[in-house]
Amino acid sequence: MSNFVFVLDTNKQPLNPAPPGQARRLLKAKQAAVYRRYPFTIILKYAVPNSETEPHQLKIDPGSKTTGLAIVQGEKVIWGAELTHRGQQIKNDLESRRAIRRNRRNRKTRYRQPRFLNRTRPTSWLAPSLNSRVENILTWANRITRYVPITGISQELVKFDLQAMQNPPNSGSYYQQGELAGYEVREYLLEKWGRKCAYCGVENVPFEVEHIHPKSKGGSDRVSNLTLACRDCNQGKGNKDIKDFLAKKPDILSRILRQAKLPLKDAAAVNSTRWALLKKLKGMGLPVETGTGGRTKYNRVRLDLPKTHWLDAACVGNVESLEVLTATPLLIAAKGWGNRQMCTQEQIWLSCET
């Protein structure tokens, strides 16, 4: 089933979203007209006085590349979307602009002094590639609240609690006990190691958390010493030192040791923008609920839902049960407004040749 259709009355007041069949009947009877096609919204040709709307929760699962959006009415998921960001494209454009400027300074033309000491940044400054993610989400949050009677917002505030995983409490049982046992660490390791065995590369099998340096030989539980392994590799390695286990596979050994110390780039991008996004969402004047990535995964696994961005968004926060009434999310791609370059690198090269 497709997403529910947003509905406005003739005074542009948001009403409860309607199922696609009901919206189709209203359009066919000429009782409504198409107000907006993206997202699909209809406007009634009559006013609805004293209309009682049901509470709707906008749920957001921020991501580095794709953000999931979902609208939940009670326990029913009636609308979903996946917003694709352009942070990497912005980064590439800025690097291209920097290369063009440096090329211009080094040519035998009018000297243009580098400017780097006359610019100040505010305390809440974010890199353009990161700020675009926040603005993309905020744009769609404001757009949805214009067409749907949203009464609250849920945001996944932290994808991974990196600080707590690196420096767990002295009791050492924070992630080993309770209903979220291991979910934060496991989700982090799945993202970091590409959801496949670090030793043999097999995918789509049950994975076990593996200590790179054996715990029996002094290895710690820090995430930098953890990886994912299939059962066969985990049993084969046992308590061997990784250098002995992979003595005949130096390429795999060097890759694992190198990757174990690398931070998760996408998680770092999400963690860098989470507070800025939360602050701007609170500025919309609606109550904002927050949750962790471990809680989101726990809800999704408990409800037996597939792994998608928009369903992850529906599972953000405190969720008892969900009934998914839509199967096709709206696919949104963030687009830029062009660039501010007066000419491209190819045009500069042509001018130099002539």
C-alpha positions as CSV (number, residue, x, y, z in Angstrom):
1,M,0.0,0.0,0.0
2,S,1.2,3.5,-0.7
3,N,1.6,6.3,1.8
4,F,-1.5,8.0,3.2
5,V,-2.4,11.3,1.4
6,F,-2.1,14.6,3.3
7,V,-5.4,16.5,3.4
8,L,-6.1,20.2,3.9
9,D,-9.4,21.9,4.2
10,T,-10.3,24.9,2.1
11,N,-8.7,27.2,4.7
12,K,-5.5,25.2,4.4
13,Q,-5.8,23.7,7.9
14,P,-4.3,20.2,8.2
15,L,-6.6,17.3,8.7
16,N,-6.0,13.6,9.3
17,P,-4.2,12.0,6.4
18,A,-6.5,9.9,4.2
19,P,-5.9,6.4,2.7
20,P,-5.2,6.5,-1.0
21,G,-8.6,5.0,-1.9
22,Q,-10.5,7.7,0.0
23,A,-8.4,10.5,-1.5
24,R,-9.0,9.0,-5.0
25,R,-12.8,9.1,-4.4
26,L,-12.7,12.7,-3.2
27,L,-10.8,13.8,-6.3
28,K,-13.1,11.8,-8.6
29,A,-16.2,13.4,-7.0
30,K,-14.6,16.8,-7.5
31,Q,-14.8,17.4,-3.7
32,A,-11.0,18.0,-3.6
33,A,-8.2,19.1,-5.8
34,V,-4.5,18.4,-5.9
35,Y,-2.7,20.9,-3.8
36,R,0.8,19.5,-4.0
37,R,2.3,16.5,-5.7
38,Y,5.5,16.1,-3.7
39,P,4.5,15.1,-1.0
40,F,1.1,14.3,-2.5
41,T,-1.4,16.6,-0.8
42,I,-5.1,17.3,-1.6
43,I,-7.2,20.3,-0.6
44,L,-10.9,20.0,0.1
45,K,-13.3,22.5,-1.6
46,Y,-15.2,23.0,1.6
47,A,-14.3,24.0,5.2
48,V,-14.4,21.5,8.1
49,P,-15.4,23.5,11.2
50,N,-14.4,22.2,14.6
51,S,-12.6,19.2,13.0
52,E,-11.1,16.8,15.6
53,T,-7.7,15.6,14.5
54,E,-5.9,12.6,16.0
55,P,-2.3,13.1,17.4
56,H,0.4,12.3,14.9
57,Q,4.1,11.8,15.8
58,L,6.8,12.7,13.3
59,K,9.8,10.3,13.8
60,I,13.3,11.0,12.5
61,D,16.2,8.6,12.1
62,P,19.1,10.9,11.1
63,G,21.8,9.3,8.9
64,S,25.0,10.4,7.3
65,K,23.8,9.5,3.8
66,T,20.1,8.8,4.2
67,T,17.6,10.0,6.8
68,G,14.5,8.0,7.6
69,L,11.2,9.9,8.2
70,A,7.9,8.3,9.4
71,I,4.5,9.6,10.6
72,V,2.9,7.5,13.3
73,Q,-0.8,7.9,14.2
74,G,-1.2,6.1,17.5
75,E,0.4,2.8,16.8
76,K,-0.1,2.9,13.0
77,V,2.7,3.9,10.6
78,I,0.8,5.8,7.9
79,W,3.6,7.6,6.0
80,G,7.3,7.0,5.4
81,A,10.1,8.7,3.5
82,E,13.8,8.3,2.9
83,L,15.8,11.5,2.4
84,T,19.1,11.2,0.6
85,H,21.7,13.8,1.6
86,R,24.4,15.4,-0.6
87,G,27.1,16.0,2.1
88,Q,29.8,14.2,0.1
89,Q,29.0,16.2,-3.0
90,I,29.3,19.4,-1.1
91,K,32.6,18.3,0.2
92,N,33.8,17.5,-3.3
93,D,32.6,20.9,-4.6
94,L,34.5,22.8,-1.9
95,E,37.7,20.8,-2.6
96,S,37.3,21.6,-6.3
97,R,36.8,25.3,-5.6
98,R,39.9,25.3,-3.4
99,A,41.9,23.7,-6.1
100,I,40.8,26.3,-8.6
101,R,41.7,29.2,-6.3
102,R,45.1,27.8,-5.6
103,N,45.7,27.3,-9.3
104,R,44.7,30.9,-10.0
105,R,47.1,32.2,-7.3
106,N,50.1,30.3,-8.8
107,R,49.6,31.5,-12.4
108,K,51.3,34.6,-13.7
109,T,48.2,36.8,-13.3
110,R,47.1,39.4,-10.8
111,Y,48.1,38.2,-7.4
112,R,45.3,37.4,-5.1
113,Q,46.3,37.1,-1.5
114,P,45.0,34.1,0.4
115,R,42.3,35.0,2.9
116,F,42.3,33.0,6.0
117,L,42.9,35.4,8.9
118,N,39.9,37.7,8.3
119,R,37.1,35.1,8.9
120,T,35.5,34.2,12.1
121,R,33.2,31.3,12.9
122,P,30.3,31.3,15.4
123,T,30.4,28.9,18.3
124,S,27.7,26.7,16.8
125,W,29.4,26.6,13.3
126,L,29.1,23.3,11.3
127,A,31.0,22.4,8.2
128,P,28.8,23.0,5.1
129,S,28.5,19.3,4.3
130,L,27.2,18.7,7.9
131,N,25.0,21.7,8.0
132,S,23.3,20.7,4.8
133,R,22.1,17.5,6.5
134,V,20.5,19.5,9.4
135,E,18.9,21.9,6.9
136,N,17.5,19.1,4.7
137,I,15.8,17.4,7.7
138,L,14.5,20.7,9.1
139,T,13.1,21.7,5.7
140,W,11.0,18.5,5.5
141,A,10.0,18.7,9.2
142,N,8.6,22.2,8.6
143,R,6.9,21.0,5.4
144,I,5.2,18.0,7.0
145,T,3.9,20.1,9.9
146,R,2.1,22.4,7.4
147,Y,0.2,19.5,6.0
148,V,-0.3,17.1,8.9
149,P,-1.5,17.8,12.5
150,I,1.8,16.9,14.1
151,T,1.7,16.9,17.9
152,G,5.3,15.8,18.7
153,I,8.6,14.8,17.2
154,S,10.9,11.9,18.0
155,Q,14.5,12.0,17.1
156,E,17.2,9.4,17.3
157,L,19.7,11.5,19.2
158,V,22.7,9.2,19.2
159,K,23.4,6.5,16.8
160,F,26.0,5.0,19.1
161,D,27.0,6.0,22.6
162,L,30.7,6.1,21.7
163,Q,31.9,7.6,25.0
164,A,30.1,5.0,27.1
165,M,31.4,2.1,24.9
166,Q,35.0,3.4,25.1
167,N,34.8,4.1,28.8
168,P,32.1,1.9,30.4
169,P,31.1,2.3,34.1
170,N,33.3,0.6,36.7
171,S,30.8,-2.1,37.2
172,G,31.3,-3.2,33.6
173,S,27.7,-4.4,33.3
174,Y,26.0,-1.4,31.7
175,Y,25.8,-3.0,28.2
176,Q,25.6,-6.6,29.5
177,Q,22.4,-6.3,31.5
178,G,18.9,-5.1,30.9
179,E,16.6,-5.2,27.8
180,L,19.1,-3.4,25.6
181,A,21.9,-5.9,26.3
182,G,24.6,-5.5,23.7
183,Y,22.4,-3.7,21.2
184,E,24.5,-0.5,21.2
185,V,27.8,-2.3,20.8
186,R,26.5,-4.8,18.2
187,E,24.9,-2.2,16.0
188,Y,28.1,-0.2,16.1
189,L,30.2,-3.3,15.1
190,L,27.7,-4.1,12.3
191,E,28.2,-0.6,10.8
192,K,31.9,-0.5,11.3
193,W,32.7,-4.0,9.8
194,G,30.2,-3.8,6.9
195,R,27.8,-6.4,8.2
196,K,30.2,-9.3,7.3
197,C,32.8,-11.5,8.9
198,A,36.1,-9.7,9.4
199,Y,38.1,-12.8,8.7
200,C,36.4,-14.6,5.7
201,G,34.0,-11.9,4.5
202,V,30.9,-14.1,4.6
203,E,27.5,-12.1,4.8
204,N,24.0,-12.8,5.9
205,V,24.9,-15.3,8.6
206,P,24.6,-15.0,12.4
207,F,27.7,-13.1,13.7
208,E,29.5,-13.3,17.0
209,V,31.4,-10.6,18.8
210,E,35.1,-11.5,18.6
211,H,38.0,-10.1,20.6
212,I,40.9,-9.3,18.3
213,H,43.3,-9.6,21.1
214,P,42.0,-12.6,23.2
215,K,40.5,-11.7,26.5
216,S,42.2,-14.6,28.1
217,K,45.5,-13.0,27.2
218,G,44.7,-9.6,28.6
219,G,42.4,-8.2,25.8
220,S,39.9,-5.6,26.9
221,D,36.2,-5.1,26.0
222,R,36.8,-1.8,24.3
223,V,35.2,-1.5,20.9
224,S,38.6,-0.9,19.3
225,N,39.4,-4.5,20.3
226,L,36.1,-6.0,19.1
227,T,35.1,-7.2,15.6
228,L,32.5,-9.5,14.0
229,A,33.2,-13.1,13.1
230,C,31.1,-16.0,11.8
231,R,30.9,-19.1,14.1
232,D,33.4,-21.1,12.1
233,C,36.1,-18.3,12.2
234,N,35.4,-17.6,15.8
235,Q,35.8,-21.2,16.8
236,G,38.9,-21.6,14.5
237,K,40.6,-18.5,16.1
238,G,39.7,-19.5,19.7
239,N,42.2,-17.8,22.0
240,K,45.0,-17.5,19.4
241,D,46.7,-14.2,18.8
242,I,45.4,-12.7,15.6
243,K,49.0,-12.5,14.2
244,D,49.3,-16.3,14.6
245,F,45.8,-17.0,13.3
246,L,46.3,-14.8,10.1
247,A,50.1,-15.5,9.7
248,K,49.4,-16.8,6.1
249,K,47.1,-13.9,5.3
250,P,49.1,-10.7,5.8
251,D,46.7,-8.6,3.7
252,I,43.7,-9.5,5.9
253,L,45.8,-9.0,9.1
254,S,46.9,-5.5,8.1
255,R,43.3,-4.6,7.1
256,I,41.8,-5.7,10.4
257,L,44.4,-4.0,12.5
258,R,44.1,-0.8,10.5
259,Q,40.3,-0.8,10.5
260,A,40.0,-1.7,14.2
261,K,41.5,1.7,15.1
262,L,39.6,3.8,12.6
263,P,36.5,5.7,13.9
264,L,33.3,5.2,12.1
265,K,33.0,8.2,9.7
266,D,29.3,8.1,9.2
267,A,28.6,7.8,12.9
268,A,30.9,10.8,13.6
269,A,29.0,12.9,11.0
270,V,25.7,12.0,12.7
271,N,27.1,12.6,16.2
272,S,28.4,16.0,15.1
273,T,25.0,17.2,13.9
274,R,22.7,15.6,16.4
275,W,22.6,18.5,18.9
276,A,22.2,21.2,16.2
277,L,19.3,19.2,14.8
278,L,17.7,18.8,18.2
279,K,18.0,22.5,19.0
280,K,16.3,23.5,15.7
281,L,13.6,20.9,16.1
282,K,12.8,22.3,19.6
283,G,12.6,25.7,18.0
284,M,9.6,24.5,16.0
285,G,7.5,24.7,19.2
286,L,6.6,21.0,19.5
287,P,7.6,18.5,22.2
288,V,10.6,16.5,21.1
289,E,11.4,13.0,22.3
290,T,14.8,11.4,21.9
291,G,16.1,7.9,21.8
292,T,19.3,6.0,21.0
293,G,20.2,3.7,18.1
294,G,20.3,0.7,20.4
295,R,16.7,1.4,21.5
296,T,15.7,1.8,17.8
297,K,17.2,-1.6,16.9
298,Y,15.7,-3.3,19.9
299,N,12.2,-2.1,18.9
300,R,12.7,-3.1,15.3
301,V,14.0,-6.6,16.2
302,R,11.3,-7.1,18.8
303,L,8.6,-6.1,16.2
304,D,10.2,-8.2,13.5
305,L,10.4,-5.4,11.0
306,P,12.8,-5.3,8.0
307,K,15.9,-3.1,8.1
308,T,15.0,0.1,6.3
309,H,15.6,3.8,7.1
310,W,12.0,4.8,7.3
311,L,11.0,1.8,9.5
312,D,14.0,2.6,11.7
313,A,12.5,6.1,12.1
314,A,9.1,4.5,13.1
315,C,10.9,2.6,15.8
316,V,12.6,5.6,17.4
317,G,11.8,6.2,21.1
318,N,9.4,4.3,23.3
319,V,7.4,2.0,21.1
320,E,5.0,-0.8,22.4
321,S,3.7,-2.0,19.0
322,L,3.4,-0.8,15.4
323,E,1.0,-1.6,12.6
324,V,2.6,-0.7,9.3
325,L,-0.2,0.5,6.9
326,T,2.2,1.6,4.1
327,A,4.8,-0.4,2.2
328,T,6.3,2.2,-0.2
329,P,8.2,5.1,1.2
330,L,8.6,8.4,-0.5
331,L,12.1,8.7,-2.0
332,I,13.6,12.2,-1.5
333,A,16.9,13.4,-2.9
334,A,18.4,16.6,-1.7
335,K,19.3,18.9,-4.6
336,G,21.6,21.9,-4.6
337,W,20.8,25.3,-6.0
338,G,23.7,25.3,-8.4
339,N,27.2,26.7,-7.5
340,R,28.8,30.1,-7.2
341,Q,31.7,29.4,-9.5
342,M,32.0,31.9,-12.3
343,C,33.9,29.4,-14.4
344,T,35.0,25.7,-14.2
345,Q,38.4,24.2,-14.1
346,E,38.1,23.2,-17.8
347,Q,37.4,26.8,-18.8
348,I,40.5,28.0,-16.9
349,W,42.7,25.5,-18.7
350,L,41.2,26.6,-22.1
351,S,42.0,30.2,-21.3
352,C,45.5,29.4,-20.3
353,E,46.1,27.5,-23.6
354,T,44.9,30.5,-25.6
